[in-house]
Amino acid sequence: MVYQFPISKFLRHVLNESSLHGVFHLINPKSQLAEKILWAVTIGSVVFCSLSLLTVFWYRYLTNPTVITLDRNYHEWNTTFPSMTVCFHDRLNITARDNMVKQLKPENPEKFKNFLGLLAEANIFRLQTLMEFDEYSYLDLKETQNQITNFVDTKVTLDNGKEAEFKRVVTELGICYTFNSAITRFLSTEPLNSDDSRDELVQVTMMERDIMASLENLTANGNIFYHGPYEVPSILKRLMVSASTSAFLTITFKPVIITGDSTIELLYVSQRRCRYSYESNLLMFPQYYSHSICLLDCRLRFFLKFCGCVPFFYNLDVETPVCRIKQLSCIVQKLVTIRQSLSNCGCLKDCNTISYTLQSYVLFEWFNDPLIKWNMETPKVRYSRRIIYGLVDALGSYTASKASSFLLKFVSQIDKRNTLNKFNGTLR
């Protein structure tokens, strides 16, 4: 004989002995059908409301547990000095161009000289000037551009006696020079080395709030691009300087700082909606993440999608096909479409970031070599990402507990009143 476990009997016994209010009436043989239905609906409503409230608070923890607060303890801060990239006018080095012509001995030297002159001035917005020179596609365009562009031998001097390098980089704006950038190694004209350490940033303390940086001994003016240390130069933050005159510039910036509290590192990326530099998910830059680098990575993937290659302005350690000169026509045609599509890239902001707004800009002509001076206003407020709603809050929500307690007390009062009425009926 096969033993059968009476599950229904077991469940009735559990419900009969349970201390949960109202469940006794579901299995009480003396209860009417309407009474059982009423209690089933009441108990189901209580459970549904409780679960709904808990779900709401759990969803809030998973999607929006952080808040940006103000931090005013500026006496303890070290602030990163404004970064700057300068793309100089008159880039072509005549001596280097002539030496390359002698070395390569092209069939048409004059046409080749014209090509090299256009290549030295080329940027992502002027690629159409190169498209008639496809016969020179055998050249490494990035290296050739680097060789024929003038070298600027100067350093950035700070009022506190320190000096910083003015590093040569290749960007979508051509060969430029940058100062105080954390992503210089991804823009350098030299091959990317995976062992490169992070670039150290120039920072100032509260005691050095009036410090000013200077670029002296320049031989030509250049367009100035101001940006944060984790950003690539962009035309959205550009100061145009004429090439025809010698200029003296003084610039003042105001920093906007956002930091991430150490506690938010424990959250998922989707929860805090920002990334740290070591959390890269990028195809072209797997070693480093910043919002600006993410947008650049997205542009490169669009170039590959539409044209099958990327322009020659980038320093990548990922094997990527570089466009021949005739393929640059595709880049020119798709550039506007690609720039309009960047909002769909899904690039998250940096958890720690600093950007600068232009406060004052004075330019006047003078008799000496071009000179650039800049400083920044002392920040007395910065923003901080912090956890405002943690896991403990989600699990033990006061509101959910109160709502559940209220509903259960309501059911308890009905249960007690019903039991009392039954007891009085028995006495009668």
NUVEX-764791 format. One line per 2 residues: number of its first residue (from 1); for each residue x, y, z of N, C-alpha, C. Coordinates in steps of 0.2 Angstrom, whole numbers. Layout:
NUVEX-764791
NUM) X,Y,Z,X,Y,Z,X,Y,Z; ...
***
This chain:
NUVEX-764791
1) 4,-6,0,0,0,0,4,6,0; 3,11,-5,7,17,-5,4,22,0
3) 9,25,4,6,30,8,5,37,5; 0,40,6,-2,46,3,-2,52,9
5) 2,57,8,3,62,13,-3,67,12; -8,68,17,-13,72,16,-12,80,16
7) -10,82,10,-7,89,10,-13,94,12; -19,93,10,-24,97,11,-26,98,19
9) -25,92,22,-26,91,29,-21,95,33; -15,94,30,-9,98,33,-10,105,33
11) -12,108,27,-13,115,26,-18,118,30; -24,114,31,-29,116,35,-27,117,43
13) -23,112,45,-20,112,51,-16,118,53; -11,120,48,-7,125,48,-11,132,49
15) -16,132,44,-20,138,44,-24,139,51; -26,134,53,-30,133,59,-26,136,65
17) -20,134,66,-15,135,71,-12,142,70; -12,145,64,-8,151,63,-11,157,67
19) -6,161,68,-8,167,72,-9,173,67; -9,172,61,-11,177,56,-18,178,56
21) -20,185,57,-27,187,58,-31,185,52; -37,182,53,-42,181,48,-41,174,44
23) -35,171,44,-34,165,40,-39,159,43; -40,160,50,-44,154,53,-51,154,50
25) -54,159,48,-60,159,45,-61,156,38; -55,155,35,-55,152,28,-56,145,28
27) -54,142,34,-55,134,35,-60,132,40; -63,137,43,-68,136,49,-74,133,45
29) -76,127,47,-82,124,44,-88,128,46; -89,132,51,-94,135,53,-95,142,49
31) -90,144,46,-90,150,42,-94,150,35; -98,155,34,-102,155,28,-97,156,22
33) -100,154,16,-96,155,10,-94,163,9; -99,167,10,-98,174,9,-93,177,14
35) -93,174,20,-88,176,25,-81,174,23; -80,168,20,-74,166,18,-71,170,12
37) -76,172,7,-74,176,2,-72,183,4; -75,185,9,-74,192,12,-67,192,15
39) -66,187,19,-59,186,22,-53,185,17; -55,181,12,-50,180,7,-48,186,3
41) -53,190,2,-52,196,-2,-48,201,3; -50,202,9,-46,206,14,-39,204,15
43) -38,198,16,-31,196,17,-27,197,11; -30,195,5,-26,196,-2,-25,203,-3
45) -29,208,-1,-28,215,-2,-22,217,3; -22,215,9,-17,217,13,-10,214,11
47) -10,208,8,-3,205,6,-1,209,-1; -6,211,-5,-5,214,-11,-2,221,-10
49) -5,225,-5,-3,232,-4,4,232,-1; 5,227,4,12,226,7,17,225,2
51) 16,220,-3,21,219,-8,22,224,-13; 16,228,-14,17,234,-19,21,239,-16
53) 20,241,-10,24,246,-6,32,244,-6; 33,237,-4,40,235,-4,43,235,-11
55) 39,234,-16,42,234,-23,43,241,-25; 39,246,-23,41,253,-25,47,255,-21
57) 48,253,-15,54,255,-12,60,251,-14; 60,245,-16,65,241,-19,67,244,-26
59) 62,246,-30,63,249,-36,67,256,-35; 65,259,-31,69,266,-29,76,265,-28
61) 77,260,-24,84,258,-22,88,256,-28; 85,252,-32,89,250,-38,90,255,-43
63) 86,260,-44,86,265,-49,88,272,-47; 87,274,-41,88,281,-39,90,281,-32
65) 96,278,-30,97,278,-23,102,284,-21; 104,288,-26,109,293,-24,106,300,-25
67) 110,305,-22,108,312,-23,114,316,-23; 114,322,-26,119,327,-27,118,332,-22
69) 123,333,-17,123,337,-12,128,343,-12; 128,348,-9,133,353,-8,138,352,-3
71) 144,353,-5,150,353,0,153,360,0; 154,362,6,157,369,7,163,369,11
73) 166,363,13,172,363,17,178,364,12; 178,370,9,183,371,4,190,372,6
75) 191,373,13,198,374,16,202,367,15; 199,362,14,202,355,14,203,353,7
77) 201,357,2,201,354,-5,208,356,-8; 210,351,-13,215,353,-18,211,353,-25
79) 211,358,-29,208,359,-35,212,359,-41; 210,355,-46,214,354,-52,214,360,-56
81) 220,362,-58,221,368,-62,218,367,-69; 215,373,-72,212,372,-78,216,369,-83
83) 214,364,-87,217,361,-93,216,366,-99; 221,365,-103,221,369,-109,224,366,-115
85) 221,366,-121,224,364,-127,225,370,-132; 231,370,-135,232,376,-140,234,372,-147
87) 230,374,-152,231,372,-159,234,378,-162; 241,378,-163,244,384,-166,243,385,-174
89) 243,391,-176,242,393,-183,249,392,-186; 250,392,-192,256,391,-196,259,385,-194
91) 256,379,-195,259,373,-192,264,370,-197; 264,372,-203,269,368,-208,276,370,-207
93) 280,365,-206,287,366,-205,290,365,-212; 293,371,-215,295,371,-222,301,366,-223
95) 306,366,-218,312,362,-218,310,355,-218; 305,353,-214,303,346,-214,300,344,-220
97) 296,348,-223,292,347,-229,297,346,-235; 302,350,-235,307,350,-241,311,343,-240
99) 313,342,-234,317,335,-233,313,329,-235; 306,329,-234,302,324,-235,301,323,-243
101) 301,329,-246,301,329,-254,307,326,-257; 313,328,-254,319,325,-256,320,318,-255
103) 317,315,-249,318,308,-247,313,304,-252; 307,306,-253,302,302,-256,302,303,-264
105) 305,308,-266,306,310,-273,299,308,-277; 294,312,-276,288,310,-280,288,313,-287
107) 284,310,-291,284,312,-298,282,319,-299; 278,322,-295,276,329,-296,277,332,-289
109) 283,335,-288,285,338,-282,281,344,-280; 279,348,-284,274,354,-282,268,351,-279
111) 265,346,-283,258,344,-280,259,340,-274; 265,337,-273,266,334,-266,267,339,-261
113) 271,345,-262,271,350,-257,265,353,-256; 260,354,-260,254,356,-259,250,352,-255
115) 250,345,-256,247,340,-252,250,340,-244; 256,341,-244,259,341,-237,257,347,-233
117) 256,353,-237,254,359,-234,247,358,-231; 242,355,-235,236,354,-233,235,349,-227
119) 239,344,-228,239,339,-222,241,342,-216; 246,346,-216,248,349,-209,243,353,-206
121) 238,356,-210,233,360,-207,226,356,-207; 226,350,-208,220,346,-209,217,344,-202
123) 211,344,-201,207,342,-195,201,339,-198; 197,336,-193,191,332,-195,186,336,-199
125) 186,343,-199,181,347,-202,184,349,-209; 190,348,-211,193,350,-217,196,344,-221
127) 193,338,-220,196,332,-224,195,333,-231; 190,337,-233,188,337,-241,194,340,-245
129) 199,344,-241,204,347,-245,209,341,-247; 209,335,-244,214,330,-245,211,325,-251
131) 205,325,-252,202,320,-256,205,319,-263; 208,324,-266,210,324,-273,218,321,-273
133) 220,319,-267,227,317,-267,227,309,-265; 223,305,-268,223,298,-266,229,294,-268
135) 233,297,-273,239,294,-275,244,293,-269; 243,297,-264,248,297,-258,245,293,-252
137) 240,289,-253,237,285,-248,242,280,-245; 248,279,-249,252,274,-246,256,277,-240
139) 256,283,-239,259,286,-233,255,285,-226; 259,285,-221,255,285,-214,254,292,-213
141) 247,294,-214,245,301,-213,246,304,-207; 245,300,-201,246,303,-195,253,304,-193
143) 258,299,-195,265,300,-194,268,306,-198; 265,306,-205,267,311,-209,265,318,-207
145) 259,319,-204,257,325,-202,261,327,-196; 263,322,-191,267,324,-186,274,326,-188
147) 277,323,-193,284,325,-195,284,332,-198; 279,334,-202,279,341,-205,276,346,-201
149) 274,345,-195,271,350,-191,276,353,-186; 276,360,-186,281,363,-181,281,361,-174
151) 287,360,-171,287,358,-164,287,364,-160; 284,365,-155,284,370,-150,287,368,-144
153) 293,371,-143,297,369,-137,296,375,-131; 291,373,-127,290,378,-122,287,374,-116
155) 287,377,-110,284,374,-104,279,379,-101; 274,376,-97,269,380,-94,273,382,-87
157) 273,388,-85,276,391,-79,271,393,-75; 271,391,-68,266,393,-63,269,398,-58
159) 265,402,-55,268,407,-51,271,404,-45; 270,398,-43,273,395,-37,280,392,-39
161) 282,393,-44,289,391,-46,289,384,-50; 283,381,-50,283,374,-54,283,375,-61
163) 285,370,-65,284,370,-72,281,363,-74; 277,364,-79,273,358,-82,274,357,-89
165) 274,351,-92,275,350,-99,269,352,-103; 271,355,-109,266,357,-114,266,351,-119
167) 262,346,-119,263,340,-122,260,340,-129; 264,337,-134,261,337,-141,256,331,-142
169) 251,333,-145,245,328,-145,242,328,-152; 239,323,-154,235,322,-161,228,322,-159
171) 224,326,-161,217,326,-160,213,327,-166; 206,327,-166,202,328,-172,203,335,-175
173) 207,340,-171,209,346,-173,216,347,-176; 219,341,-177,226,341,-179,231,340,-174
175) 237,342,-176,242,342,-171,242,348,-166; 241,347,-160,240,352,-155,245,351,-149
177) 244,355,-144,248,355,-138,243,355,-132; 244,351,-127,240,351,-121,243,351,-114
179) 240,354,-109,242,355,-103,237,352,-98; 240,348,-93,236,346,-87,230,342,-89
181) 231,337,-93,226,332,-95,228,325,-93; 222,322,-90,223,315,-88,223,310,-93
183) 221,312,-99,221,307,-105,226,308,-110; 231,312,-108,236,313,-114,239,307,-117
185) 240,301,-114,242,295,-117,238,293,-122; 231,294,-122,227,292,-128,227,297,-133
187) 230,303,-133,230,308,-138,238,309,-140; 242,306,-137,249,307,-139,251,305,-146
189) 256,309,-149,258,307,-155,263,301,-155; 265,299,-149,269,293,-148,264,287,-148
191) 266,281,-150,262,275,-149,260,274,-142; 254,271,-141,251,270,-135,254,264,-131
193) 256,265,-125,260,260,-121,255,258,-116; 254,252,-115,249,249,-110,252,250,-103
195) 259,251,-103,262,251,-96,262,259,-94; 260,263,-98,260,270,-96,256,271,-89
197) 259,275,-85,255,277,-79,251,283,-80; 246,284,-75,242,290,-76,245,296,-76
199) 243,301,-80,246,307,-80,245,311,-74; 250,314,-70,249,317,-64,246,324,-66
201) 241,326,-62,238,333,-63,240,338,-59; 241,344,-61,243,350,-57,237,352,-53
203) 238,352,-46,233,354,-42,235,360,-37; 230,364,-35,232,370,-31,228,369,-25
205) 231,372,-19,227,372,-13,224,379,-12; 221,379,-6,217,385,-4,222,391,-3
207) 228,389,-1,234,394,0,236,397,-7; 235,393,-12,238,395,-19,232,398,-23
209) 227,400,-21,221,402,-24,222,407,-30; 227,411,-29,229,417,-34,234,415,-39
211) 236,408,-39,241,406,-44,239,407,-51; 244,409,-55,243,410,-63,248,406,-67
213) 245,403,-72,250,399,-77,251,403,-83; 257,403,-86,259,407,-91,262,402,-97
215) 261,404,-103,264,401,-109,268,407,-112; 275,406,-112,279,411,-115,283,408,-120
217) 287,413,-124,292,411,-129,288,408,-135; 282,409,-136,278,407,-142,280,410,-148
219) 280,407,-154,282,410,-160,276,411,-164; 270,409,-162,264,410,-166,258,410,-162
221) 252,413,-164,246,412,-160,243,406,-162; 238,404,-158,234,398,-159,227,398,-156
223) 222,394,-159,216,394,-156,216,390,-149; 213,392,-144,213,390,-137,207,386,-136
225) 208,380,-133,202,375,-131,203,374,-123; 198,376,-119,198,375,-112,194,369,-111
227) 196,365,-106,192,359,-105,194,356,-98; 190,351,-96,192,347,-89,198,343,-91
229) 201,340,-86,207,335,-87,205,329,-90; 198,327,-90,196,321,-92,193,321,-99
231) 193,327,-102,190,329,-108,195,330,-114; 192,328,-120,196,330,-126,194,337,-128
233) 198,340,-131,196,347,-134,190,347,-138; 186,352,-138,180,352,-142,179,359,-144
235) 176,360,-150,175,367,-153,169,370,-149; 166,367,-144,161,370,-140,164,375,-135
237) 170,373,-133,174,377,-128,180,380,-132; 180,385,-136,185,387,-140,186,395,-140
239) 192,397,-140,193,404,-140,197,405,-147; 194,409,-151,197,410,-158,202,416,-157
241) 208,415,-159,214,420,-159,216,421,-166; 216,427,-169,219,428,-176,226,427,-176
243) 228,424,-182,235,422,-183,239,428,-186; 236,434,-187,240,439,-191,243,444,-186
245) 241,444,-179,244,449,-175,247,445,-169; 252,448,-165,255,445,-159,250,447,-153
247) 248,442,-150,242,443,-145,245,442,-138; 242,446,-133,243,445,-126,236,443,-123
249) 235,437,-120,229,435,-118,229,434,-110; 224,436,-107,223,434,-100,216,431,-99
251) 216,425,-96,209,422,-95,208,419,-88; 202,420,-86,200,417,-79,194,412,-80
253) 195,407,-77,190,401,-77,187,400,-70; 181,397,-70,178,395,-64,177,388,-64
255) 179,384,-59,178,377,-59,171,375,-57; 169,369,-60,163,366,-57,165,359,-56
257) 164,357,-49,167,351,-47,162,346,-45; 162,340,-47,157,335,-44,162,329,-42
259) 161,327,-36,165,321,-33,160,315,-31; 163,309,-31,159,304,-29,161,301,-22
261) 156,301,-18,158,298,-11,160,291,-11; 164,289,-7,167,282,-7,161,277,-7
263) 156,278,-4,151,273,-3,147,271,-9; 147,276,-14,143,274,-20,147,269,-25
265) 153,268,-23,157,263,-27,154,256,-26; 151,255,-21,148,249,-19,141,247,-23
267) 138,253,-26,132,252,-30,134,250,-37; 129,247,-40,130,245,-47,130,252,-52
269) 133,251,-58,134,257,-62,127,260,-64; 122,255,-65,115,257,-67,112,261,-61
271) 114,260,-55,111,263,-49,113,270,-48; 120,271,-49,123,278,-47,123,282,-54
273) 122,279,-60,122,282,-66,128,286,-67; 134,283,-66,140,286,-67,145,281,-67
275) 151,282,-70,157,277,-70,163,280,-68; 167,276,-65,174,278,-63,178,277,-69
277) 184,279,-68,189,279,-74,191,272,-75; 191,267,-70,193,260,-71,187,256,-73
279) 182,258,-74,176,254,-76,174,255,-83; 179,255,-87,178,256,-95,174,250,-98
281) 169,252,-102,166,247,-106,166,248,-113; 172,252,-115,172,255,-122,176,250,-126
283) 175,250,-132,178,246,-137,185,248,-139; 186,255,-140,192,257,-143,197,259,-137
285) 194,260,-131,198,262,-125,196,258,-119; 198,252,-120,196,247,-114,200,248,-108
287) 205,253,-108,209,254,-101,206,260,-97; 202,264,-100,200,270,-97,193,272,-99
289) 190,275,-94,183,278,-96,183,285,-93; 180,289,-98,177,296,-96,172,297,-101
291) 167,302,-99,162,304,-103,164,306,-110; 169,310,-110,172,313,-116,175,307,-121
293) 179,303,-118,182,297,-121,176,292,-124; 171,292,-120,165,288,-122,162,290,-128
295) 161,297,-129,158,300,-135,163,299,-141; 170,300,-139,174,298,-145,174,291,-147
297) 174,286,-142,173,279,-144,167,278,-148; 161,282,-147,155,281,-150,156,284,-158
299) 159,289,-158,160,292,-165,164,287,-169; 169,284,-166,174,279,-170,170,273,-172
301) 165,271,-168,161,265,-170,156,267,-175; 154,273,-175,150,275,-181,154,276,-187
303) 160,278,-187,164,278,-193,165,271,-196; 166,267,-191,167,260,-194,161,257,-197
305) 155,259,-194,149,256,-196,147,259,-203; 148,265,-204,146,269,-210,151,268,-216
307) 157,269,-214,163,269,-219,168,264,-219; 168,259,-214,172,254,-213,179,256,-211
309) 180,262,-209,187,264,-207,186,270,-202; 192,272,-199,192,278,-195,197,283,-198
311) 196,290,-197,201,294,-199,208,293,-196; 213,297,-198,220,295,-195,222,299,-189
313) 217,303,-186,219,307,-180,219,304,-173; 219,297,-173,218,294,-166,223,290,-165
315) 225,289,-158,230,285,-156,227,279,-152; 226,274,-156,222,268,-153,227,262,-152
317) 225,258,-147,229,252,-146,225,246,-148; 219,247,-151,215,242,-154,216,242,-162
319) 216,236,-165,218,236,-172,211,238,-176; 212,244,-179,207,247,-182,209,249,-189
321) 205,248,-195,207,250,-201,207,258,-202; 212,261,-205,212,268,-205,210,270,-213
323) 207,275,-213,204,277,-220,210,279,-225; 209,276,-231,213,279,-236,210,286,-238
325) 214,290,-242,212,297,-243,205,297,-247; 204,292,-252,198,292,-255,192,290,-251
327) 193,287,-246,188,285,-241,186,291,-236; 190,296,-236,188,302,-232,182,305,-234
329) 180,304,-241,174,307,-243,168,304,-239; 168,298,-237,162,295,-233,162,298,-226
331) 168,300,-223,168,303,-217,165,310,-217; 167,314,-223,164,320,-224,157,320,-224
333) 154,315,-228,147,315,-229,143,313,-223; 146,309,-219,142,306,-213,144,310,-206
335) 148,315,-207,151,318,-200,145,321,-197; 141,325,-200,135,329,-197,130,324,-194
337) 129,318,-198,124,313,-195,127,310,-189; 133,308,-189,136,305,-183,136,310,-177
339) 138,316,-178,138,321,-172,131,321,-170; 125,321,-174,119,322,-171,116,315,-168
341) 120,310,-169,118,303,-166,121,302,-159; 126,306,-157,129,305,-151,125,305,-145
343) 119,308,-145,115,308,-139,112,301,-138; 112,296,-143,110,289,-142,115,285,-140
345) 121,287,-138,127,283,-137,126,280,-130; 122,283,-125,121,280,-119,128,281,-114
347) 131,287,-116,137,288,-112,136,291,-105; 138,288,-99,137,290,-93,142,295,-91
349) 140,300,-86,144,305,-84,150,301,-79; 155,305,-78,160,303,-73,158,304,-66
351) 160,299,-62,158,300,-55,162,306,-52; 168,306,-54,173,312,-52,174,316,-58
353) 172,322,-58,173,326,-64,174,333,-62; 177,337,-66,178,344,-65,178,348,-72
355) 174,353,-73,174,357,-79,175,364,-77; 176,368,-83,177,375,-81,173,379,-86
357) 170,385,-83,167,390,-87,171,396,-88; 170,399,-93,174,405,-95,171,411,-91
359) 175,415,-87,173,420,-83,175,427,-86; 181,427,-88,184,433,-91,189,432,-97
361) 189,436,-102,194,434,-107,196,441,-110; 202,443,-109,205,449,-112,211,448,-117
363) 210,451,-123,215,450,-128,217,457,-131; 223,458,-131,225,464,-135,232,463,-138
365) 233,467,-143,239,466,-147,245,470,-144; 251,467,-145,256,470,-142,263,469,-146
367) 268,471,-144,274,472,-148,278,465,-147; 277,461,-142,282,456,-141,279,449,-143
369) 282,444,-142,280,437,-144,273,436,-140; 269,431,-144,263,429,-141,263,427,-133
371) 259,429,-129,259,427,-122,252,425,-120; 251,419,-116,245,417,-114,245,416,-106
373) 241,419,-102,241,419,-95,234,417,-93; 233,412,-88,226,410,-86,227,408,-79
375) 221,409,-75,220,407,-68,213,405,-67; 211,404,-61,204,402,-59,202,405,-53
377) 196,406,-52,193,408,-46,193,402,-41; 193,404,-35,194,399,-30,187,396,-29
379) 186,390,-29,179,387,-28,177,386,-21; 172,389,-19,170,388,-12,164,383,-11
381) 161,380,-16,156,376,-16,158,370,-22; 157,364,-20,157,359,-25,151,354,-23
383) 150,349,-28,145,345,-28,147,338,-26; 143,334,-23,145,327,-21,140,322,-21
385) 141,317,-25,136,311,-25,136,307,-19; 131,306,-16,130,302,-10,124,297,-10
387) 125,292,-6,119,288,-5,114,291,-1; 108,292,-3,102,294,1,97,289,3
389) 97,283,-1,92,278,0,96,271,-1; 98,268,5,102,262,4,98,256,5
391) 102,250,5,99,244,5,94,243,11; 97,245,17,93,244,23,87,248,23
393) 87,254,20,81,258,19,76,254,15; 78,251,10,74,247,5,70,241,9
395) 74,238,13,72,232,16,67,234,22; 69,239,26,65,240,32,62,247,31
397) 59,248,26,55,255,25,50,256,30; 51,262,33,46,264,39,39,265,36
399) 39,268,30,32,269,27,29,263,26; 32,258,23,29,251,21,27,248,27
401) 31,248,32,30,245,38,24,247,42; 23,254,42,17,257,45,11,256,41
403) 11,255,34,6,254,30,3,247,32; 8,242,32,6,235,33,4,234,40
405) 7,238,45,4,237,52,-3,240,52; -4,245,49,-11,248,49,-16,243,46
407) -15,240,41,-19,236,38,-20,229,42; -15,227,45,-15,221,49,-19,222,55
409) -18,228,58,-22,230,64,-29,231,62; -31,233,56,-38,234,54,-41,227,54
411) -37,222,51,-40,215,50,-40,212,57; -36,214,62,-36,211,68,-42,213,72
413) -44,220,71,-50,222,75,-56,219,72; -56,218,66,-62,214,63,-62,207,66
415) -57,204,66,-56,197,68,-58,196,75; -56,201,80,-58,201,87,-65,202,88
417) -68,207,84,-75,208,85,-79,202,83; -77,199,77,-81,193,75,-81,187,80
419) -75,186,83,-74,181,88,-78,183,94; -78,189,96,-82,191,102,-90,190,101
421) -92,192,95,-99,191,93,-101,183,93; -96,179,91,-98,172,91,-98,169,98
423) -93,172,103,-93,170,110,-100,172,113; -102,178,112,-108,180,115,-114,176,112
425) -114,174,106,-120,170,103,-120,163,107; -114,161,108,-113,154,112,-116,155,119
427) -115,160,122,-118,161,129,-125,162,129; -128,165,124,-135,165,124,-138,159,122
***
